[in-house]
Amino acid sequence: MPTEADGDVRAQVVSLYQKQKKIYPRAVSGWFSTWRWALVWATQLLFYGLPWLEWNARQAVLFDLGTRRFYIFGLVLYPQDFIYLTGLLIVSAYALFLFTAVAGRLWCGYACPQTVYTEIFMWIERHLEGDRNRRMKLDASPWSLEKLARKGGKQVAWVALGLWTGFTFVGYFTPIKQLAASVLSFGLGPWETFWTLFYGLATYGNAGYMREQVCKYMCPYARFQSAMFDRDTLIISYDTERGEPRGTRGRKTDLKAANLGHCIDCGLCVEVCPTGIDIRKGLQYECIGCAACVDVCDGVMDKMNYPRGLVRYDTLNGMQKHLSRGQELTRVFRPRVVVYTTILGLILVALGISMAMRSPFKVDVVRDRGTLARVVEDGWIENVYRLQIMNTTESVQRYRIAATGLPSLATDLKADVVVEPAQARWVPVAVRVPPEAAAQAGPGSHRLEFVIERVGAAAEAQSSYKLVEKSTFMVPR
């Protein structure tokens, strides 16, 4: 510890957490802003509208956890089809890797849910509280009826949008029309209530308050994106060679005489940035590639009668080596991009083949745990099984069940099994062998195969299909 003998030593307190300054993004218009809003509309029409779409007299997309069936238009998936979800996640990951290696964080800037909902929430905020300067003045002013009305109106709109988003999210897991009827009758179940409020609160908090904090600190993508970047990745770039030295000036200022670049140091690129960074400092992990700075800088360049592109989408090699767009395009097909594309293509082909060859029904065979084997009338040996037949089509199907493996094998089934559309049915099956066949086979476990075949008019119209499931037949000592 410092003492008087050490001289004038003063203790200094260093805070490990510095309060973040609130960011007030300025509204911006331009080519990339139009594209961003087009994707906002496209993604939200898809998200909010898809649960209301019907297909074959049911909800087109429904992940029914209660019945353990996932309906995706004409496709019906069961828990046994989990491999397809795994494949979808792998495809999404490699598509993200490929897209990032080629075009940087365009996903973050245009289609990420955090970006999309932040854009919507900021639009509501701007319309109720005003643009950047008015919002700053409003926050700094004392409370008044006007401030209460504007702030209160914003909160009401935010909460309503958050709850509608949570309701829609739950509508993908509970039929949305049934869910709406439950809400109107105040009969919503505990789990539906919890997830509606939870997802609504997450939307409200993330898009309304946390905003850039999610992108900067919570999203892991911002941290490992640099592993997928190289010098030929498309990023938001500031042309230092053209822009520096920066400084204020008039439109008619002679740039050579004043020793100035094209950047007028207006600071608008910082004011429109949703994460509050200065793109003129170079590539930063906080940059989400939304191109708001590109739009606003192009507007300033137009006013100053300078060429556009001081801030633009470009690659590091393109900036430093002054490459043309054609030359940059030739660098797209570099090793990592080829590897990502090849792997992604192979996975998509494998998934496509697997889906095309997917069985129209599934069968699980379970032995009766109560009795492994028993002797019945006339000395016949009987084993009892339970077969679960899952009809993955949306029409009534009939199935014929037979058993093979031992001589003179017989089952107690007298008729075909009928299974309703997209339903599963447990069928008890007793398999018997005569005593002489059992004696010839000997005591112990023997191979048994159940042959399940789709039959009837539906099978003839859609082509017959047969499944073979293995099991064992026990002969007692």
C-alpha positions as CSV (number, residue, x, y, z in Angstrom):
1,M,0.0,0.0,0.0
2,P,1.3,3.6,-0.7
3,T,2.6,5.5,2.3
4,E,3.5,9.2,2.9
5,A,7.2,8.3,2.4
6,D,6.3,7.3,-1.2
7,G,5.4,10.9,-1.9
8,D,2.1,12.2,-3.2
9,V,0.4,8.9,-4.2
10,R,-3.3,8.9,-4.7
11,A,-5.5,5.9,-4.9
12,Q,-7.3,5.4,-8.3
13,V,-10.5,3.4,-8.6
14,V,-10.8,1.6,-12.0
15,S,-14.3,0.3,-12.9
16,L,-14.3,-3.0,-14.6
17,Y,-17.7,-2.1,-16.2
18,Q,-18.3,1.1,-18.1
19,K,-21.8,2.0,-18.8
20,Q,-22.5,2.0,-22.5
21,K,-23.6,5.2,-24.0
22,K,-27.0,5.0,-25.7
23,I,-26.9,4.9,-29.5
24,Y,-29.4,7.0,-31.4
25,P,-29.2,5.8,-35.0
26,R,-30.2,8.4,-37.6
27,A,-32.7,7.4,-40.2
28,V,-31.2,6.8,-43.6
29,S,-32.6,6.1,-47.1
30,G,-30.9,4.7,-50.2
31,W,-30.4,1.7,-52.3
32,F,-29.3,-0.7,-49.5
33,S,-31.9,0.7,-47.1
34,T,-34.6,-0.2,-49.7
35,W,-33.2,-3.8,-49.9
36,R,-33.1,-4.1,-46.2
37,W,-36.7,-3.1,-45.9
38,A,-37.7,-5.4,-48.7
39,L,-36.2,-8.3,-46.7
40,V,-37.9,-7.1,-43.6
41,W,-41.2,-7.3,-45.4
42,A,-40.4,-10.7,-47.0
43,T,-39.2,-12.4,-43.8
44,Q,-42.1,-11.0,-41.6
45,L,-44.8,-11.9,-44.2
46,L,-43.4,-15.4,-44.2
47,F,-43.1,-15.7,-40.4
48,Y,-46.5,-14.2,-39.5
49,G,-48.4,-15.6,-42.5
50,L,-47.1,-19.2,-42.8
51,P,-49.0,-20.6,-39.7
52,W,-52.3,-19.4,-41.2
53,L,-51.7,-21.2,-44.5
54,E,-53.6,-24.5,-44.9
55,W,-52.6,-27.7,-46.6
56,N,-54.7,-30.8,-47.0
57,A,-57.3,-29.4,-44.5
58,R,-54.6,-28.8,-41.8
59,Q,-52.0,-26.2,-41.0
60,A,-49.3,-26.2,-43.7
61,V,-46.4,-25.9,-41.3
62,L,-46.9,-27.4,-37.8
63,F,-44.5,-29.0,-35.4
64,D,-47.0,-30.9,-33.3
65,L,-45.0,-32.0,-30.2
66,G,-48.0,-33.5,-28.5
67,T,-48.5,-36.1,-31.3
68,R,-44.8,-36.1,-32.2
69,R,-45.5,-35.2,-35.8
70,F,-44.0,-32.4,-37.9
71,Y,-46.0,-31.2,-40.9
72,I,-44.2,-29.3,-43.6
73,F,-46.6,-28.8,-46.4
74,G,-47.0,-32.3,-48.0
75,L,-44.2,-33.8,-45.8
76,V,-45.0,-35.6,-42.5
77,L,-42.0,-36.3,-40.3
78,Y,-41.7,-38.4,-37.1
79,P,-39.1,-38.4,-34.3
80,Q,-37.4,-41.2,-36.3
81,D,-36.7,-38.6,-39.0
82,F,-34.5,-36.6,-36.7
83,I,-31.6,-37.2,-39.2
84,Y,-33.3,-34.7,-41.6
85,L,-33.2,-32.0,-38.9
86,T,-29.5,-32.7,-38.4
87,G,-28.9,-32.4,-42.1
88,L,-30.8,-29.1,-42.2
89,L,-28.7,-27.7,-39.4
90,I,-25.5,-28.9,-41.2
91,V,-26.7,-27.3,-44.5
92,S,-27.5,-24.0,-42.6
93,A,-24.0,-24.0,-41.0
94,Y,-22.1,-24.6,-44.3
95,A,-24.3,-22.2,-46.2
96,L,-23.5,-19.5,-43.5
97,F,-19.8,-20.4,-43.8
98,L,-19.9,-20.1,-47.6
99,F,-21.9,-17.0,-47.6
100,T,-19.7,-15.3,-45.1
101,A,-16.5,-16.3,-46.9
102,V,-17.8,-14.7,-50.1
103,A,-19.9,-11.8,-49.0
104,G,-19.1,-11.1,-45.3
105,R,-21.9,-10.4,-42.8
106,L,-24.8,-9.8,-45.3
107,W,-26.9,-12.2,-43.3
108,C,-26.5,-10.0,-40.2
109,G,-27.2,-6.8,-42.0
110,Y,-30.3,-7.9,-43.9
111,A,-32.0,-11.1,-42.7
112,C,-30.9,-11.9,-39.1
113,P,-34.0,-11.8,-36.8
114,Q,-32.2,-9.5,-34.4
115,T,-31.5,-7.0,-37.2
116,V,-35.0,-7.3,-38.7
117,Y,-36.8,-6.8,-35.4
118,T,-34.5,-4.0,-34.4
119,E,-35.3,-2.2,-37.6
120,I,-39.1,-2.6,-37.0
121,F,-38.8,-1.4,-33.4
122,M,-36.7,1.6,-34.4
123,W,-39.2,2.4,-37.1
124,I,-41.9,2.6,-34.4
125,E,-39.7,4.6,-32.2
126,R,-38.9,7.1,-34.9
127,H,-42.6,7.6,-35.8
128,L,-43.6,8.2,-32.2
129,E,-40.6,10.0,-30.8
130,G,-39.0,11.6,-33.9
131,D,-35.6,11.2,-35.6
132,R,-32.2,11.2,-33.9
133,N,-32.1,14.8,-32.6
134,R,-35.6,14.8,-31.4
135,R,-35.2,11.5,-29.5
136,M,-32.1,12.8,-27.8
137,K,-33.8,16.0,-26.8
138,L,-36.9,14.1,-25.6
139,D,-34.7,11.8,-23.4
140,A,-32.9,14.8,-21.9
141,S,-36.0,16.8,-21.2
142,P,-38.0,16.6,-18.0
143,W,-41.2,14.4,-17.9
144,S,-44.3,16.1,-19.3
145,L,-47.6,15.0,-20.8
146,E,-46.1,15.0,-24.3
147,K,-43.1,12.9,-23.2
148,L,-45.4,10.5,-21.3
149,A,-47.7,10.1,-24.3
150,R,-44.8,9.5,-26.8
151,K,-42.9,7.1,-24.5
152,G,-46.1,5.4,-23.4
153,G,-47.3,5.0,-27.0
154,K,-44.0,3.5,-28.0
155,Q,-44.1,1.0,-25.1
156,V,-47.7,-0.1,-26.0
157,A,-46.7,-0.6,-29.6
158,W,-43.6,-2.5,-28.7
159,V,-45.4,-4.8,-26.2
160,A,-48.2,-5.5,-28.7
161,L,-45.7,-6.4,-31.4
162,G,-43.7,-8.6,-29.0
163,L,-46.8,-10.4,-27.8
164,W,-48.0,-11.0,-31.4
165,T,-44.6,-12.3,-32.3
166,G,-44.7,-14.7,-29.3
167,F,-48.2,-15.8,-30.2
168,T,-47.1,-16.5,-33.8
169,F,-44.1,-18.4,-32.6
170,V,-46.3,-20.7,-30.4
171,G,-48.6,-21.1,-33.4
172,Y,-46.0,-23.2,-35.1
173,F,-46.3,-25.8,-32.3
174,T,-50.0,-25.5,-31.4
175,P,-52.5,-25.1,-34.3
176,I,-52.8,-21.3,-34.6
177,K,-56.5,-21.2,-35.1
178,Q,-57.0,-23.3,-32.0
179,L,-54.5,-21.1,-30.2
180,A,-56.4,-18.0,-31.2
181,A,-59.7,-19.4,-30.0
182,S,-58.0,-20.2,-26.6
183,V,-56.7,-16.7,-26.3
184,L,-60.1,-15.1,-27.1
185,S,-61.8,-17.4,-24.5
186,F,-59.1,-16.9,-21.9
187,G,-58.4,-20.6,-22.0
188,L,-54.8,-20.6,-22.9
189,G,-52.8,-23.5,-21.4
190,P,-49.8,-22.9,-19.1
191,W,-47.1,-23.9,-21.6
192,E,-48.6,-21.8,-24.4
193,T,-48.9,-18.9,-22.0
194,F,-45.3,-19.3,-20.8
195,W,-43.8,-19.5,-24.3
196,T,-45.9,-16.7,-25.7
197,L,-44.8,-14.4,-22.9
198,F,-41.2,-15.6,-23.0
199,Y,-40.7,-15.2,-26.7
200,G,-42.6,-11.9,-26.7
201,L,-40.4,-10.6,-23.8
202,A,-37.3,-11.7,-25.7
203,T,-38.4,-9.9,-28.8
204,Y,-39.3,-6.8,-26.8
205,G,-36.0,-6.8,-24.8
206,N,-33.6,-7.7,-27.6
207,A,-35.0,-5.4,-30.3
208,G,-36.2,-2.6,-28.1
209,Y,-33.4,-2.2,-25.6
210,M,-30.4,-4.5,-26.1
211,R,-30.1,-4.0,-29.9
212,E,-26.5,-3.6,-30.7
213,Q,-25.5,-5.3,-27.4
214,V,-26.8,-8.6,-28.7
215,C,-24.7,-8.3,-31.9
216,K,-21.6,-7.1,-30.1
217,Y,-21.6,-9.3,-27.0
218,M,-24.2,-12.1,-27.1
219,C,-24.0,-13.3,-30.7
220,P,-21.1,-15.8,-31.1
221,Y,-21.0,-15.2,-34.9
222,A,-19.4,-11.8,-34.4
223,R,-16.6,-13.4,-32.6
224,F,-15.6,-16.2,-35.0
225,Q,-16.5,-14.5,-38.3
226,S,-12.9,-13.4,-38.8
227,A,-12.0,-17.1,-39.1
228,M,-14.0,-17.2,-42.4
229,F,-12.8,-13.8,-43.7
230,D,-9.9,-13.4,-46.0
231,R,-8.6,-10.5,-48.2
232,D,-11.1,-11.4,-50.9
233,T,-14.2,-11.3,-48.7
234,L,-16.7,-8.6,-49.5
235,I,-16.9,-6.2,-46.6
236,I,-17.9,-2.6,-45.9
237,S,-14.8,-0.6,-46.6
238,Y,-13.7,3.0,-46.3
239,D,-11.4,4.2,-49.1
240,T,-8.6,5.7,-47.1
241,E,-6.5,6.6,-50.1
242,R,-9.4,8.6,-51.6
243,G,-10.9,10.0,-48.4
244,E,-7.8,11.2,-46.5
245,P,-6.9,13.8,-45.3
246,R,-10.5,14.5,-44.2
247,G,-11.9,17.8,-43.2
248,T,-14.7,20.3,-43.6
249,R,-14.9,22.4,-46.8
250,G,-17.3,24.1,-49.2
251,R,-18.5,22.6,-52.4
252,K,-16.2,24.7,-54.5
253,T,-13.1,24.1,-52.4
254,D,-10.0,23.1,-54.4
255,L,-9.1,19.8,-52.8
256,K,-5.5,19.8,-54.0
257,A,-4.9,23.4,-52.8
258,A,-6.5,22.6,-49.4
259,N,-4.7,19.2,-49.2
260,L,-8.0,17.4,-48.6
261,G,-9.5,14.1,-49.5
262,H,-13.2,13.4,-50.3
263,C,-14.2,12.8,-46.7
264,I,-15.8,16.0,-45.3
265,D,-15.7,14.6,-41.8
266,C,-19.4,15.1,-41.3
267,G,-19.7,12.1,-39.0
268,L,-23.0,10.9,-40.6
269,C,-21.6,7.5,-41.1
270,V,-21.2,7.1,-37.4
271,E,-24.7,8.6,-36.6
272,V,-26.5,6.1,-38.9
273,C,-24.5,3.0,-37.7
274,P,-26.8,0.8,-35.5
275,T,-23.8,-0.4,-33.5
276,G,-22.2,3.0,-33.2
277,I,-18.8,2.4,-34.9
278,D,-16.7,4.6,-37.1
279,I,-16.2,2.6,-40.4
280,R,-13.3,5.0,-41.2
281,K,-11.2,3.1,-38.6
282,G,-11.3,0.0,-40.7
283,L,-13.0,-3.4,-40.4
284,Q,-14.4,-4.0,-36.9
285,Y,-16.1,-7.0,-35.5
286,E,-19.1,-4.9,-34.5
287,C,-19.9,-4.1,-38.1
288,I,-22.9,-6.1,-39.2
289,G,-22.6,-5.1,-42.9
290,C,-26.0,-3.3,-43.1
291,A,-24.5,-0.6,-45.4
292,A,-26.3,2.3,-43.7
293,C,-23.0,4.1,-43.8
294,V,-22.8,3.4,-47.6
295,D,-26.2,5.0,-48.2
296,V,-25.6,8.1,-46.2
297,C,-22.1,8.6,-47.5
298,D,-23.3,8.3,-51.1
299,G,-25.9,11.0,-50.3
300,V,-23.2,13.3,-49.0
301,M,-21.0,12.6,-52.1
302,D,-23.9,13.5,-54.4
303,K,-24.4,16.8,-52.6
304,M,-20.6,17.6,-52.8
305,N,-20.5,16.5,-56.5
306,Y,-18.0,13.8,-55.7
307,P,-18.1,10.3,-57.1
308,R,-19.9,7.7,-55.0
309,G,-18.2,4.8,-53.3
310,L,-16.0,6.5,-50.7
311,V,-17.6,4.0,-48.3
312,R,-18.7,0.9,-50.3
313,Y,-18.8,-2.9,-50.4
314,D,-15.4,-4.0,-51.5
315,T,-12.6,-6.5,-50.6
316,L,-9.3,-5.6,-49.0
317,N,-7.4,-6.8,-52.1
318,G,-9.8,-4.8,-54.3
319,M,-9.2,-1.6,-52.3
320,Q,-5.4,-1.9,-52.1
321,K,-4.8,-3.3,-55.6
322,H,-7.5,-1.2,-57.3
323,L,-9.1,-4.3,-58.8
324,S,-12.1,-4.0,-61.1
325,R,-15.4,-5.7,-60.3
326,G,-14.6,-8.3,-63.0
327,Q,-11.2,-9.0,-61.4
328,E,-12.8,-9.4,-58.0
329,L,-15.3,-11.8,-59.3
330,T,-12.5,-14.1,-60.6
331,R,-11.2,-14.3,-57.0
332,V,-14.5,-15.6,-55.7
333,F,-13.7,-19.2,-56.6
334,R,-10.7,-19.6,-54.2
335,P,-9.9,-22.8,-52.2
336,R,-12.0,-22.2,-49.1
337,V,-15.0,-21.2,-51.2
338,V,-14.6,-24.3,-53.4
339,V,-14.4,-26.5,-50.4
340,Y,-17.5,-25.0,-48.7
341,T,-19.4,-25.3,-52.0
342,T,-18.4,-28.9,-52.6
343,I,-19.3,-30.0,-49.1
344,L,-22.6,-28.1,-49.2
345,G,-23.5,-29.6,-52.6
346,L,-22.7,-33.1,-51.5
347,I,-24.8,-32.8,-48.4
348,L,-27.7,-31.3,-50.4
349,V,-27.5,-34.2,-52.9
350,A,-27.4,-36.8,-50.1
351,L,-30.4,-35.2,-48.4
352,G,-32.3,-35.0,-51.7
353,I,-31.7,-38.7,-52.5
354,S,-32.6,-39.7,-48.9
355,M,-35.9,-37.7,-49.1
356,A,-36.7,-39.2,-52.5
357,M,-36.1,-42.7,-51.3
358,R,-37.9,-42.1,-47.9
359,S,-40.3,-44.9,-47.0
360,P,-44.0,-43.9,-47.0
361,F,-44.4,-45.8,-43.7
362,K,-42.3,-46.8,-40.8
363,V,-42.4,-49.9,-38.5
364,D,-41.0,-50.5,-35.0
365,V,-41.0,-54.0,-33.6
366,V,-41.1,-54.5,-29.8
367,R,-41.1,-57.9,-28.1
368,D,-43.7,-58.5,-25.4
369,R,-41.9,-58.1,-22.2
370,G,-44.3,-60.2,-20.2
371,T,-43.6,-63.4,-22.0
372,L,-40.5,-64.3,-24.1
373,A,-41.9,-67.6,-25.3
374,R,-44.7,-70.0,-24.3
375,V,-46.2,-73.3,-25.3
376,V,-49.8,-73.1,-26.5
377,E,-52.3,-75.7,-27.7
378,D,-51.0,-78.7,-29.6
379,G,-47.5,-77.9,-28.4
380,W,-47.0,-74.9,-30.7
381,I,-44.4,-72.4,-29.6
382,E,-45.6,-68.8,-29.5
383,N,-43.8,-65.5,-29.2
384,V,-45.8,-62.2,-28.9
385,Y,-44.7,-58.9,-30.5
386,R,-46.1,-55.4,-30.8
387,L,-45.6,-53.6,-34.2
388,Q,-46.0,-49.9,-34.4
389,I,-46.9,-48.9,-37.9
390,M,-46.6,-45.2,-38.8
391,N,-48.3,-44.0,-41.9
392,T,-46.3,-41.0,-43.1
393,T,-48.8,-40.2,-45.9
394,E,-52.0,-38.2,-45.7
395,S,-54.3,-40.9,-47.0
396,V,-55.7,-44.1,-45.4
397,Q,-53.3,-47.0,-46.0
398,R,-53.6,-50.8,-45.7
399,Y,-50.8,-53.0,-44.7
400,R,-50.2,-56.8,-44.9
401,I,-48.0,-58.3,-42.2
402,A,-46.2,-61.6,-42.6
403,A,-43.3,-63.3,-40.7
404,T,-40.5,-65.5,-42.1
405,G,-37.4,-67.2,-40.6
406,L,-38.4,-70.6,-39.3
407,P,-40.3,-73.5,-41.2
408,S,-44.1,-73.4,-41.0
409,L,-44.1,-70.0,-39.3
410,A,-47.6,-68.5,-38.8
411,T,-49.2,-65.4,-37.4
412,D,-52.6,-64.8,-35.8
413,L,-53.4,-61.9,-38.1
414,K,-56.6,-62.6,-40.2
415,A,-56.9,-59.3,-42.0
416,D,-54.9,-56.4,-43.3
417,V,-54.1,-53.5,-40.9
418,V,-55.7,-50.2,-41.7
419,V,-53.9,-47.0,-40.5
420,E,-55.4,-43.5,-40.7
421,P,-53.6,-40.6,-42.5
422,A,-50.5,-39.4,-40.6
423,Q,-51.3,-41.7,-37.7
424,A,-49.5,-44.5,-35.9
425,R,-51.1,-47.8,-34.8
426,W,-49.8,-50.5,-32.4
427,V,-50.6,-54.0,-33.7
428,P,-50.2,-57.1,-31.4
429,V,-48.9,-60.0,-33.4
430,A,-48.6,-63.6,-32.1
431,V,-46.1,-65.7,-34.1
432,R,-46.2,-69.5,-33.8
433,V,-44.2,-72.5,-35.0
434,P,-45.2,-76.2,-34.8
435,P,-43.4,-78.4,-32.3
436,E,-41.5,-80.4,-34.9
437,A,-40.1,-77.1,-36.4
438,A,-39.1,-75.9,-33.0
439,A,-37.4,-79.2,-32.2
440,Q,-35.6,-79.0,-35.6
441,A,-34.4,-75.5,-34.9
442,G,-33.4,-76.2,-31.3
443,P,-33.7,-74.1,-28.1
444,G,-32.4,-70.5,-28.0
445,S,-32.7,-67.4,-30.1
446,H,-33.5,-67.6,-33.9
447,R,-33.6,-64.9,-36.6
448,L,-37.1,-63.7,-37.4
449,E,-38.2,-61.2,-40.0
450,F,-41.4,-59.3,-40.3
451,V,-42.4,-58.3,-43.8
452,I,-44.8,-55.4,-43.9
453,E,-46.2,-54.5,-47.3
454,R,-48.5,-51.6,-48.4
455,V,-51.5,-53.0,-50.3
456,G,-54.8,-51.9,-51.7
457,A,-55.9,-49.2,-54.2
458,A,-53.7,-46.5,-52.7
459,A,-50.6,-48.8,-53.0
460,E,-51.4,-49.6,-56.6
461,A,-51.8,-45.9,-57.4
462,Q,-48.6,-44.8,-55.6
463,S,-46.6,-48.0,-56.2
464,S,-46.2,-50.8,-53.7
465,Y,-43.7,-50.6,-50.9
466,K,-42.3,-53.2,-48.6
467,L,-40.4,-53.0,-45.3
468,V,-38.5,-55.8,-43.6
469,E,-37.8,-55.5,-39.9
470,K,-35.6,-58.0,-38.0
471,S,-36.3,-59.5,-34.6
472,T,-35.7,-62.8,-32.8
473,F,-37.9,-65.9,-32.1
474,M,-37.2,-67.7,-28.8
475,V,-37.6,-71.4,-28.4
476,P,-37.7,-72.5,-24.8
477,R,-35.6,-75.4,-23.5
